[in-house]
Amino acid sequence: MNFNRERTTEYYLRDTHVENIFINEMMVDAPGEHVKVYLFALMYAELGVFMSNGEIARYLGMDIEDVLKAWTYWEGRGVVRKRHGDASDRLRYDVEFLDLKSLAYGMRKGLKAGKGGRGAGLPDRLKGLLADEAVQALFREVEGIAGSPLTPEDMRDIASWTAELGADPHVISFAFRHAAGKPAYGRGARRTGYVGRIVRSWTEKGLRTVDEVVAHLEECDQRHGMYKRVMKALGMSRGATEEERRLIDGWFDGLGMGIGTVLDACKKTAGISNPNIKYVDTVLSSWAKESEGGAIGGKGSGKRQLSRVFRRYDELRDRHEREAEERLAEVYGRAPGVRAIDEAIRQRGRDISKAMLSGAAGGVARLREELALLQAERAALMGENGFAPGYTDLSHTCGECRDTGVRDDGARCACFELRLAELQAEDAAARPAPGAAKLAGPV
């Protein structure tokens, strides 16, 4: 890397010019190591002395990787520009220190007037936006979020989002704030380009206001959480692929399945050698097909009825889980020692899993003995405090299917018809009686 300016051998007697914009706006929240790299290299740049990244690292007592990170950081803040002589070698480049004062103030007039400076080269269809107060306010807000002045290219792009995509300035500002916390925002590529892809994606989805964007992001977060729960239920630690996400979306949106039903279907993979999403998709599709038609109101209403029945099962499981949690809290309140034993039991379970994976048969046997002793100690302590041993266990309305509607063999449980009958009775009770008079006014 070269820093080319006038060379002098008396550089210790010289002064280094540091712009106040850098001190007041850039340095305040920058990592200290990055500031050291910038100031040290700036001194040699003004002196015109060659200085490689390796030499900078040795002088400052840093790893060269930290020096490279510093240049990436400052380029992202709009303080320097990397100039690559060889496009195929991303590690060899010269660093150009940008004139921050000119970027921040000297070119502002040119942009506003659309003549020269930052406004030069803008298409005619965009120049009318430059005098718009809302767009000018947007530019200032984005610069505050980014912590650096906008380049002419940045401002041209932002103006085009308003003119060509119809994006609201508030949505654009929100996009910059949203992107600021994303890892890709600080990478070498221009950050405005990254934000532009976000804005374009939102507008293509028809999201025109910040409220609509927030609702969309919340929905995406909820769905992402569902993806993670499904993959975890299948024993997979990786994220879902695009095709897997498409199938999972179909379970919730197309088949109307609840998360409890989907997780129950995932449990059906326990007996196969290679659990996968397609197997679960087959199980759920089979359940949905079985429930379509006469038994639940005909093909047109089948999916809706199926969804309502499985939601009823979800409600039953949620209720029993809450009741079990309340009973456990009661036990912990009267017998605090049970809490410590429960934690020890959970730890032994984790230890057994690790021992089984490592093939330590002797260790597994010993841990299981310890687990049995802990369970006996827990039962004794529960009895001493007036609780039955299974008082904190999760109960079920139907013990055969454990409130899932499906037996272990994949067949529909007998209680399914009972749940369906409950819903039909509720619907009948909600309908007005035949021939009932409708009162139009006071009698």
PyMOL commands that set and color helices and strands:
alter all, ss='L'
color gray80, all
select helices_A, chain A and resi 11-13+20-26+32-47+53-60+64-76+100-106+108-113+117-119+124-131+133-146+152-164+169-180+183-186+191-204+210-233+242-254+259-271+277-291+294-296+299-334+337-358+361-384+415-430
alter helices_A, ss='H'
color red, helices_A
select strands_A, chain A and resi 80-83+94-97
alter strands_A, ss='S'
color yellow, strands_A
deselect
rebuild
show_as cartoon
